[in-house]
Amino acid sequence: ESFRPFAPSVLEEHMPEVFEMDSESPYMLLVAPVKEERRIPMTAEQEQLFGIEKLNVPRSDVPAITHVDYSARIQSVNAERNGRYYELIKKFYDRTGCPLIVNTSFNVRGEPIVESPRDAYRCFMRTEMDTLAIGSFILDKADQPEWKEDTDWREEFELD
């Protein structure tokens, strides 16, 4: 679903560097604008594009989470409330200088959200994901046996 941006999980102490927002959003319920200095204005040529071509134009230096109106649906993450998840994002920040990672529901369009390790593995093997983390386990798709199915999984659920 390339037209639908992901939501960011951002280290709470770094939110003011990325978003025009001064409150926490631990449950991904709030939307805020991306800071003006992080936005990428569209050129006159890009403004003339239509449909998916126009949607695919990067709107900021964090394009995967930036909506067409330069907003994002934010999850703020702190050490007290989010423990290990906070540490994961913090390590990413320490390596990259980027205080956020993308966050989305774990499902494919039209399918229910995964609710078990079996569902997670099945979705992982059916999609273009490279790595799956479940609890303390990390699975690399290249190390998995070939996935075989009798049916076309894209026809299993009706699209919304």
PyRosetta script that sets phi, psi and omega in degrees:
from pyrosetta import init, pose_from_sequence

init()
pose = pose_from_sequence("ESFRPFAPSVLEEHMPEVFEMDSESPYMLLVAPVKEERRIPMTAEQEQLFGIEKLNVPRSDVPAITHVDYSARIQSVNAERNGRYYELIKKFYDRTGCPLIVNTSFNVRGEPIVESPRDAYRCFMRTEMDTLAIGSFILDKADQPEWKEDTDWREEFELD")
pose.set_psi(1, 71.3)
pose.set_omega(1, -174.0)
pose.set_phi(2, -63.9)
pose.set_psi(2, -19.0)
pose.set_omega(2, -178.7)
pose.set_phi(3, -78.4)
pose.set_psi(3, -15.3)
pose.set_omega(3, -173.7)
pose.set_phi(4, -106.0)
pose.set_psi(4, 114.4)
pose.set_omega(4, -179.3)
pose.set_phi(5, -70.1)
pose.set_psi(5, 154.7)
pose.set_omega(5, 174.7)
pose.set_phi(6, -77.2)
pose.set_psi(6, 168.4)
pose.set_omega(6, 173.5)
pose.set_phi(7, -100.6)
pose.set_psi(7, 148.3)
pose.set_omega(7, 178.1)
pose.set_phi(8, -92.8)
pose.set_psi(8, 141.4)
pose.set_omega(8, 163.2)
pose.set_phi(9, -102.3)
pose.set_psi(9, 117.4)
pose.set_omega(9, -171.9)
pose.set_phi(10, -122.6)
pose.set_psi(10, 141.2)
pose.set_omega(10, 175.5)
pose.set_phi(11, -60.2)
pose.set_psi(11, 122.9)
pose.set_omega(11, -172.4)
pose.set_phi(12, -53.7)
pose.set_psi(12, -39.1)
pose.set_omega(12, -177.3)
pose.set_phi(13, -70.5)
pose.set_psi(13, -13.3)
pose.set_omega(13, 179.5)
pose.set_phi(14, -106.4)
pose.set_psi(14, 1.0)
pose.set_omega(14, -178.6)
pose.set_phi(15, -54.3)
pose.set_psi(15, -43.7)
pose.set_omega(15, -178.6)
pose.set_phi(16, -63.7)
pose.set_psi(16, -17.8)
pose.set_omega(16, 178.1)
pose.set_phi(17, -76.8)
pose.set_psi(17, -22.1)
pose.set_omega(17, -173.1)
pose.set_phi(18, -114.7)
pose.set_psi(18, -35.0)
pose.set_omega(18, -172.1)
pose.set_phi(19, -125.5)
pose.set_psi(19, 152.4)
pose.set_omega(19, 173.5)
pose.set_phi(20, -87.1)
pose.set_psi(20, 77.5)
pose.set_omega(20, -174.5)
pose.set_phi(21, -156.5)
pose.set_psi(21, 135.2)
pose.set_omega(21, -178.7)
pose.set_phi(22, -120.9)
pose.set_psi(22, 17.8)
pose.set_omega(22, 176.7)
pose.set_phi(23, -127.3)
pose.set_psi(23, 160.6)
pose.set_omega(23, 178.7)
pose.set_phi(24, -78.7)
pose.set_psi(24, 159.5)
pose.set_omega(24, 179.0)
pose.set_phi(25, -144.2)
pose.set_psi(25, 68.4)
pose.set_omega(25, -172.8)
pose.set_phi(26, -68.9)
pose.set_psi(26, -17.8)
pose.set_omega(26, -175.3)
pose.set_phi(27, -112.8)
pose.set_psi(27, 18.2)
pose.set_omega(27, 177.2)
pose.set_phi(28, 57.3)
pose.set_psi(28, 40.6)
pose.set_omega(28, -178.1)
pose.set_phi(29, -101.5)
pose.set_psi(29, -13.5)
pose.set_omega(29, -174.0)
pose.set_phi(30, -110.7)
pose.set_psi(30, 146.8)
pose.set_omega(30, 177.2)
pose.set_phi(31, -114.2)
pose.set_psi(31, 139.2)
pose.set_omega(31, 178.5)
pose.set_phi(32, -143.4)
pose.set_psi(32, 154.7)
pose.set_omega(32, 177.2)
pose.set_phi(33, -71.4)
pose.set_psi(33, 146.3)
pose.set_omega(33, 170.1)
pose.set_phi(34, -71.3)
pose.set_psi(34, 142.1)
pose.set_omega(34, -179.1)
pose.set_phi(35, -54.0)
pose.set_psi(35, 141.3)
pose.set_omega(35, -178.4)
pose.set_phi(36, -52.2)
pose.set_psi(36, -43.5)
pose.set_omega(36, -176.0)
pose.set_phi(37, -70.3)
pose.set_psi(37, -11.2)
pose.set_omega(37, 178.2)
pose.set_phi(38, -97.9)
pose.set_psi(38, -8.7)
pose.set_omega(38, -177.8)
pose.set_phi(39, -77.3)
pose.set_psi(39, 151.7)
pose.set_omega(39, 174.7)
pose.set_phi(40, -115.9)
pose.set_psi(40, 106.8)
pose.set_omega(40, 179.9)
pose.set_phi(41, -64.3)
pose.set_psi(41, 146.3)
pose.set_omega(41, 177.4)
pose.set_phi(42, -77.4)
pose.set_psi(42, 142.6)
pose.set_omega(42, 175.4)
pose.set_phi(43, -77.8)
pose.set_psi(43, 165.8)
pose.set_omega(43, 177.1)
pose.set_phi(44, -58.8)
pose.set_psi(44, -38.6)
pose.set_omega(44, 178.7)
pose.set_phi(45, -64.3)
pose.set_psi(45, -42.9)
pose.set_omega(45, 179.3)
pose.set_phi(46, -66.0)
pose.set_psi(46, -35.0)
pose.set_omega(46, 178.6)
pose.set_phi(47, -61.0)
pose.set_psi(47, -26.4)
pose.set_omega(47, -178.5)
pose.set_phi(48, -81.4)
pose.set_psi(48, -11.9)
pose.set_omega(48, 179.2)
pose.set_phi(49, -65.9)
pose.set_psi(49, 165.0)
pose.set_omega(49, -178.2)
pose.set_phi(50, -136.7)
pose.set_psi(50, 150.2)
pose.set_omega(50, 173.0)
pose.set_phi(51, 63.1)
pose.set_psi(51, -137.7)
pose.set_omega(51, -174.3)
pose.set_phi(52, -63.0)
pose.set_psi(52, -31.4)
pose.set_omega(52, 178.4)
pose.set_phi(53, -61.7)
pose.set_psi(53, -41.7)
pose.set_omega(53, 178.9)
pose.set_phi(54, -71.2)
pose.set_psi(54, -38.9)
pose.set_omega(54, 178.8)
pose.set_phi(55, -63.8)
pose.set_psi(55, -30.0)
pose.set_omega(55, -177.1)
pose.set_phi(56, -80.1)
pose.set_psi(56, -3.1)
pose.set_omega(56, 177.6)
pose.set_phi(57, -72.4)
pose.set_psi(57, 124.4)
pose.set_omega(57, 179.1)
pose.set_phi(58, -59.5)
pose.set_psi(58, 133.6)
pose.set_omega(58, -178.4)
pose.set_phi(59, -101.3)
pose.set_psi(59, -12.0)
pose.set_omega(59, -179.3)
pose.set_phi(60, -159.7)
pose.set_psi(60, -179.7)
pose.set_omega(60, 176.6)
pose.set_phi(61, -79.0)
pose.set_psi(61, 0.3)
pose.set_omega(61, 170.3)
pose.set_phi(62, -127.1)
pose.set_psi(62, 67.7)
pose.set_omega(62, -168.9)
pose.set_phi(63, -64.8)
pose.set_psi(63, -29.7)
pose.set_omega(63, -176.5)
pose.set_phi(64, -64.5)
pose.set_psi(64, -22.1)
pose.set_omega(64, -176.8)
pose.set_phi(65, -111.4)
pose.set_psi(65, 0.4)
pose.set_omega(65, -175.4)
pose.set_phi(66, -97.3)
pose.set_psi(66, 119.8)
pose.set_omega(66, 178.5)
pose.set_phi(67, -74.0)
pose.set_psi(67, 169.2)
pose.set_omega(67, -178.4)
pose.set_phi(68, -61.2)
pose.set_psi(68, -24.8)
pose.set_omega(68, 178.7)
pose.set_phi(69, -94.4)
pose.set_psi(69, 15.4)
pose.set_omega(69, 178.9)
pose.set_phi(70, 68.7)
pose.set_psi(70, 24.5)
pose.set_omega(70, 177.4)
pose.set_phi(71, -108.0)
pose.set_psi(71, 172.6)
pose.set_omega(71, 175.7)
pose.set_phi(72, -149.8)
pose.set_psi(72, 148.3)
pose.set_omega(72, 175.4)
pose.set_phi(73, -94.5)
pose.set_psi(73, 111.5)
pose.set_omega(73, -163.7)
pose.set_phi(74, -101.6)
pose.set_psi(74, 139.9)
pose.set_omega(74, 165.7)
pose.set_phi(75, -114.7)
pose.set_psi(75, 116.1)
pose.set_omega(75, 175.3)
pose.set_phi(76, -85.5)
pose.set_psi(76, 140.1)
pose.set_omega(76, -174.9)
pose.set_phi(77, -126.1)
pose.set_psi(77, 129.3)
pose.set_omega(77, 174.7)
pose.set_phi(78, -129.6)
pose.set_psi(78, 163.0)
pose.set_omega(78, -173.8)
pose.set_phi(79, -64.5)
pose.set_psi(79, -38.9)
pose.set_omega(79, -177.0)
pose.set_phi(80, -66.9)
pose.set_psi(80, -45.6)
pose.set_omega(80, -174.7)
pose.set_phi(81, -83.4)
pose.set_psi(81, -33.0)
pose.set_omega(81, -168.9)
pose.set_phi(82, -118.2)
pose.set_psi(82, 1.5)
pose.set_omega(82, 172.0)
pose.set_phi(83, 37.3)
pose.set_psi(83, -104.7)
pose.set_omega(83, -174.8)
pose.set_phi(84, -63.3)
pose.set_psi(84, -36.8)
pose.set_omega(84, 179.1)
pose.set_phi(85, -64.5)
pose.set_psi(85, -42.1)
pose.set_omega(85, 176.2)
pose.set_phi(86, -58.3)
pose.set_psi(86, -46.8)
pose.set_omega(86, -178.9)
pose.set_phi(87, -61.4)
pose.set_psi(87, -38.5)
pose.set_omega(87, 176.9)
pose.set_phi(88, -60.4)
pose.set_psi(88, -49.8)
pose.set_omega(88, -178.8)
pose.set_phi(89, -66.2)
pose.set_psi(89, -37.8)
pose.set_omega(89, 179.1)
pose.set_phi(90, -62.2)
pose.set_psi(90, -42.7)
pose.set_omega(90, 177.9)
pose.set_phi(91, -64.2)
pose.set_psi(91, -39.7)
pose.set_omega(91, 176.2)
pose.set_phi(92, -61.7)
pose.set_psi(92, -44.3)
pose.set_omega(92, 178.5)
pose.set_phi(93, -61.1)
pose.set_psi(93, -44.7)
pose.set_omega(93, 180.0)
pose.set_phi(94, -60.0)
pose.set_psi(94, -34.4)
pose.set_omega(94, -179.4)
pose.set_phi(95, -82.2)
pose.set_psi(95, -32.9)
pose.set_omega(95, -169.6)
pose.set_phi(96, -116.1)
pose.set_psi(96, -21.5)
pose.set_omega(96, -173.6)
pose.set_phi(97, 82.7)
pose.set_psi(97, 1.8)
pose.set_omega(97, 178.9)
pose.set_phi(98, -101.3)
pose.set_psi(98, 119.1)
pose.set_omega(98, -174.5)
pose.set_phi(99, -86.3)
pose.set_psi(99, 18.5)
pose.set_omega(99, -179.2)
pose.set_phi(100, -143.5)
pose.set_psi(100, 158.4)
pose.set_omega(100, 171.8)
pose.set_phi(101, -130.0)
pose.set_psi(101, 161.8)
pose.set_omega(101, 178.2)
pose.set_phi(102, -79.6)
pose.set_psi(102, 148.3)
pose.set_omega(102, -178.2)
pose.set_phi(103, -138.5)
pose.set_psi(103, 136.7)
pose.set_omega(103, 178.8)
pose.set_phi(104, -153.3)
pose.set_psi(104, 168.4)
pose.set_omega(104, 173.9)
pose.set_phi(105, -66.8)
pose.set_psi(105, 149.7)
pose.set_omega(105, -177.9)
pose.set_phi(106, -96.4)
pose.set_psi(106, 85.2)
pose.set_omega(106, 175.9)
pose.set_phi(107, -167.4)
pose.set_psi(107, 170.0)
pose.set_omega(107, 174.2)
pose.set_phi(108, -105.3)
pose.set_psi(108, 146.5)
pose.set_omega(108, -178.0)
pose.set_phi(109, -47.4)
pose.set_psi(109, 129.8)
pose.set_omega(109, 179.0)
pose.set_phi(110, 92.4)
pose.set_psi(110, -18.2)
pose.set_omega(110, 179.6)
pose.set_phi(111, -97.0)
pose.set_psi(111, 153.6)
pose.set_omega(111, 173.6)
pose.set_phi(112, -68.5)
pose.set_psi(112, 158.6)
pose.set_omega(112, 177.1)
pose.set_phi(113, -65.0)
pose.set_psi(113, 141.1)
pose.set_omega(113, -179.9)
pose.set_phi(114, -62.2)
pose.set_psi(114, 144.4)
pose.set_omega(114, -179.7)
pose.set_phi(115, -134.7)
pose.set_psi(115, 10.9)
pose.set_omega(115, 178.0)
pose.set_phi(116, -151.9)
pose.set_psi(116, 161.4)
pose.set_omega(116, 174.8)
pose.set_phi(117, -57.4)
pose.set_psi(117, -35.7)
pose.set_omega(117, 178.1)
pose.set_phi(118, -62.5)
pose.set_psi(118, -46.4)
pose.set_omega(118, 176.9)
pose.set_phi(119, -59.8)
pose.set_psi(119, -42.7)
pose.set_omega(119, -178.3)
pose.set_phi(120, -62.3)
pose.set_psi(120, -45.5)
pose.set_omega(120, -178.9)
pose.set_phi(121, -65.1)
pose.set_psi(121, -41.6)
pose.set_omega(121, 179.7)
pose.set_phi(122, -61.3)
pose.set_psi(122, -46.6)
pose.set_omega(122, 178.6)
pose.set_phi(123, -63.4)
pose.set_psi(123, -42.7)
pose.set_omega(123, 178.1)
pose.set_phi(124, -56.7)
pose.set_psi(124, -47.7)
pose.set_omega(124, -176.4)
pose.set_phi(125, -73.5)
pose.set_psi(125, -24.7)
pose.set_omega(125, -178.8)
pose.set_phi(126, -86.1)
pose.set_psi(126, -12.7)
pose.set_omega(126, -174.0)
pose.set_phi(127, -114.9)
pose.set_psi(127, -174.9)
pose.set_omega(127, -178.4)
pose.set_phi(128, -92.6)
pose.set_psi(128, 18.2)
pose.set_omega(128, 175.4)
pose.set_phi(129, -64.4)
pose.set_psi(129, 145.9)
pose.set_omega(129, 179.2)
pose.set_phi(130, -96.5)
pose.set_psi(130, -34.3)
pose.set_omega(130, -172.9)
pose.set_phi(131, -138.4)
pose.set_psi(131, 144.8)
pose.set_omega(131, 177.1)
pose.set_phi(132, -130.1)
pose.set_psi(132, 127.9)
pose.set_omega(132, 174.7)
pose.set_phi(133, -109.7)
pose.set_psi(133, 124.7)
pose.set_omega(133, 176.2)
pose.set_phi(134, -128.8)
pose.set_psi(134, 111.2)
pose.set_omega(134, -177.3)
pose.set_phi(135, 59.3)
pose.set_psi(135, -122.4)
pose.set_omega(135, -179.8)
pose.set_phi(136, -94.2)
pose.set_psi(136, 6.1)
pose.set_omega(136, -176.8)
pose.set_phi(137, -103.3)
pose.set_psi(137, 139.8)
pose.set_omega(137, 175.2)
pose.set_phi(138, -123.9)
pose.set_psi(138, 123.1)
pose.set_omega(138, -178.8)
pose.set_phi(139, -110.7)
pose.set_psi(139, 130.0)
pose.set_omega(139, 175.4)
pose.set_phi(140, -100.8)
pose.set_psi(140, 127.0)
pose.set_omega(140, -176.3)
pose.set_phi(141, -58.3)
pose.set_psi(141, -34.8)
pose.set_omega(141, -179.6)
pose.set_phi(142, -61.9)
pose.set_psi(142, -22.0)
pose.set_omega(142, -179.4)
pose.set_phi(143, -93.2)
pose.set_psi(143, -0.4)
pose.set_omega(143, -175.8)
pose.set_phi(144, -92.0)
pose.set_psi(144, 151.7)
pose.set_omega(144, 174.5)
pose.set_phi(145, -66.3)
pose.set_psi(145, 156.0)
pose.set_omega(145, -179.8)
pose.set_phi(146, -57.4)
pose.set_psi(146, 136.1)
pose.set_omega(146, -179.4)
pose.set_phi(147, -88.9)
pose.set_psi(147, 125.2)
pose.set_omega(147, 180.0)
pose.set_phi(148, -125.0)
pose.set_psi(148, 137.6)
pose.set_omega(148, 177.8)
pose.set_phi(149, -138.3)
pose.set_psi(149, 153.0)
pose.set_omega(149, 178.0)
pose.set_phi(150, -85.7)
pose.set_psi(150, -19.7)
pose.set_omega(150, -176.2)
pose.set_phi(151, -120.6)
pose.set_psi(151, 162.5)
pose.set_omega(151, 174.6)
pose.set_phi(152, -85.9)
pose.set_psi(152, 110.1)
pose.set_omega(152, -175.3)
pose.set_phi(153, -60.6)
pose.set_psi(153, -23.6)
pose.set_omega(153, -179.6)
pose.set_phi(154, -70.8)
pose.set_psi(154, -13.1)
pose.set_omega(154, 179.4)
pose.set_phi(155, -105.5)
pose.set_psi(155, 2.6)
pose.set_omega(155, -175.8)
pose.set_phi(156, -71.7)
pose.set_psi(156, -35.6)
pose.set_omega(156, -179.1)
pose.set_phi(157, -124.3)
pose.set_psi(157, 143.3)
pose.set_omega(157, 178.1)
pose.set_phi(158, -74.3)
pose.set_psi(158, 136.3)
pose.set_omega(158, 178.5)
pose.set_phi(159, -69.0)
pose.set_psi(159, 150.7)
pose.set_omega(159, 177.7)
pose.set_phi(160, -80.2)
pose.dump_pdb("model.pdb")
